[in-house]
Amino acid sequence: MLTAATSRLAFRRSFSAVPRRSIVTVKDTLYVSNATAIGEGRNGTVKSDGDVPLSFKLSTPKSIGGKGDGQNPEQLFAMGYASCFLGALQFVASNAGKKEAAAKAKIHSSVVLGHAAEMDGFALKVNLKVEGIEDESLIKAAHEFCPYSRALRHGVEVNVSKV
């Protein structure tokens, strides 16, 4: 079972041990979404802005010692990745003149939280399954184009500062 103290210690250890690598950076801004987490982290609340503001009660999953009576970050990430990948798939299919090939596609995403193999702390693993499309070149092109895939494959610029 994960405790708050264990999680904080693991985070501090893993944060300092993250290797540097080249990352894909943002050239210009097309859209910005802001979110604020308050309360007890995984057992608090997260709110976002946007055209349709969202608010979720968060809860640690039962499988890792929580109540499981709310959403968790892995669920939210899986939902965002699935929808972004589907959009990327439809975009690349349309640009290749194969719009109909991706019209009925579905993306199933699975985000796995576990212990990191290479360092202390935790790690994520993502599994994507593409349903309803046979052209593997379109799937590969979508994986190259999707911002979530790029962030996980190449890294993402992260700036942490004090308000």
Stockholm file with secondary structure:
# STOCKHOLM 1.0

chainA/1-163         MLTAATSRLAFRRSFSAVPRRSIVTVKDTLYVSNATAIGEGRNGTVKSDGDVPLSFKLSTPKSIGGKGDGQNPEQLFAMGYASCFLGALQFVASNAGKKEAAAKAKIHSSVVLGHAAEMDGFALKVNLKVEGIEDESLIKAAHEFCPYSRALRHGVEVNVSKV
#=GR chainA/1-163 SS CCCHHHHHHHHHHHHHTCCCCCCBCCSSCSCCCCEEEESSGGGSEEEECSSSCEEEEBCCCGGGTSCCCSBCHHHHHHHHHHHHHHHHHHHHHHHTTCGGGGTTCEEEEEEEEEECSSSSSEEEEEEEEEESCCCHHHHHHHHHHCHHHHHHHHCBCCCCCCC
#=GC SS_cons         CCCHHHHHHHHHHHHHTCCCCCCBCCSSCSCCCCEEEESSGGGSEEEECSSSCEEEEBCCCGGGTSCCCSBCHHHHHHHHHHHHHHHHHHHHHHHTTCGGGGTTCEEEEEEEEEECSSSSSEEEEEEEEEESCCCHHHHHHHHHHCHHHHHHHHCBCCCCCCC
//
